[in-house]
Amino acid sequence: MAQRHLDPTDPSAQAVTGEALAGYLRARATEFLRALRTHRETGGVPAGGAEESVDPALLLRRSARRISASLHTFRPLLDADWSEEMRPELAWLSGTLKLEHAYEARLERLLQALNRLSGTAALPAQPVAAMAVGTPSEGAGPAAGGPGAGTAPVPVSTAPPGTARPAVPAPERGSLTVGAARAGALLERQLTLARTRAHSTALQALGSSRFHAVADKVALLASEVPLAPHAPGTALHPLAAAAEERLTQAVTALPLLTAGHPYNAEALVHGLSPDPSPHPQDGPWHQVRLLLRLHRYAREVLHGTNSPADVRLLTAGQSLNRHRDASEAAAAAAQAARTPRIAPATAYALGVLHADQRHEVEAARFAFQQAWQKQAVGAS
């Protein structure tokens, strides 16, 4: 017998009112303040370095994102002036804190893809001593961060054939091409520099008066939620259903029929365009990802954070996260390929990497299409 999932549009479901929204916002505000205290005590480093520890900045982002999403979805039930003033500040904080992690994850994704494409199963760990014999970096300079700005992840030995290897055994990388090695070094310099700048920006933001003003408002939210006068007795289901309807409409506008094919040649039409702007097909998919997140958070408000998660929504969300990551990684590879004075072999490796990530984009769209179709069948 099929399991019946709670439907926010079902009139027979138990009414959830503005009191539940207030409790949800107070809980998220408390999480925010707890993460902020942990961040100040540990300096932003996970305590003890345990695997289960989570970066306090990530917890801050998570709480800020959920508060902001709730203010958006259930806006008619909240004080209008306070909500309109609070949402942009939470969006600024979440966007600032995510950049460092995003650059780190992007670099890891691209280096793993380079090693996979060049026949190396895993990213080799390179000793510092061996870096001295690596191939000189390309595109180095003040803008790129110079030769010392980053370490090449896959350096190529300059020793002539037959020369004895150093005493420290080097990982096997015989099939790794010179172009891939230099492309990896270039990407590491650029993205490490971007990550360092993002880290500095995040530290400045967390010490700014603007952030302290946001933290003060969140502290007040933890004790008192500025609900509209009619909110305590108003049901949340219509507003949650509206969020789901917006998601459904956005998904309907996607080319799911095209995404239903494993290879979407139309998506590669602009793959060699010199325009550095985002790929023209990606925008609607990114919008669906945001709307899906709003829908998931609205379900949290209705059913509680401890309720069983909808596996199909999680699968669809993971596919859209893969889509976003691959899209941004492809853009980073294209940006690196525009670096002046790089060798043809390096540019070729970056081009192959760009095409690989665009194929990952298509694979993510195909996976989302499969998950969403299953969801539609299960709901019918």
Secondary structure by P-SEA (a helix, b strand, c coil): cccccccccccccccccaaaaaaaaaaaaaaaaaaaaaaaaacccccccccccccaaaaaaaaaaaaaaaaaaacccccaaaaaacaaaaaaaaaaaaaaaaaaaaaaaaaaaaaaaacccccccccccccccccccccccccccccccccccbbbbccccccccccccccccccccaaaaaaaaaaaaaaaaaaaaaaaaaaaaaacaaaaaaaaaaaaaacccccccccccccaaaaaaaaaaaaaaaaaacccccccccccccccccccccccccccccaaaaaaaaaaaaaaaaaaaaccccccccaaaaaaaaaaaaaaaaaaaaaaaaaaaacccccaaaaaaaaaaaaaaaaaaaaaaaaaaaaaaaaaaaac
